Amino acid sequence: MLSALLITLREGLEAALIIGIILAYLVRIGYRQGLKPVWLGVSLAVAVSLVAGAAIFLFAGELSSPAEEIFEGLAMFIAAVVLTWMIFWMRRQAVNIKAHLQAQIDSVVTAGSSLGLVVLAFVVVVREGIETVLFLFAATRMAESAVLFATGGFLGLAAAIGIGYSIYQGTSRLNLRAFFNVTSLVLVVFAAGLLAHGIHELQEAAVLPTVVEHVWDINHILPEKSGVGRFLTAIAGYNGNPSLVEVVAYFVYLALALGFYFRPAERG
């Protein structure tokens, strides 16, 4: 539940903030006729994201072993890569994103193109939507409960919309820098779990070697199927009896990702 909530909250809030910047700027420059094209772009992006999500889940449901394990493993790898890219992209672009968006809007408004605003809003939201679909698909393979997972996803999305609207209205006191820093660190741990579980799926399909099948086995102490075990699996990629390749990949990824994230910014 928490993994789905975190994904939809983070991705939804990013989209809400960017759309909020676009809408607020259009109002500020007195170009209110541009609001409808923006909402049209948002609606189209949501529809495309839902169709893409349905297609991925339906396609995965038609597969059987070992194709299913290979598909799920590759999906987890892709999700881990995209999630990592998204975390570092947001960290780099957060300072300049408002000015960049306003420059794009000025260009579109000067050209008098409603289609340009539709495309701008569509690209912003569909990117977040496709990312969310990919992350949620990968996360379902580690989810503790389908019902709780879906509930967490809807709660996260609702919270993102609410926070985004309150920021647009100027009533929110949320420290966005702290929010994105904390969620980024949690998502780094989540991405490490996706990477390790992707390796596990490909090992199940005999695509990757195990080298050492079980480095340790603590399932008798903390079973993966227990409540705590399922929770840790969903958030941190817990595995009670991981292979050597899983363990090495997990901790090497964590060391590299956290090292780069906390690396001091270079001064010009």
Summary of the structure (lengths in Angstrom):
residues: 268
radius of gyration: 20.4
end to end distance: 42.6
largest distance: 66.6
contacts: 878
relative contact order: 0.17
helix: 78%
strand: 0%
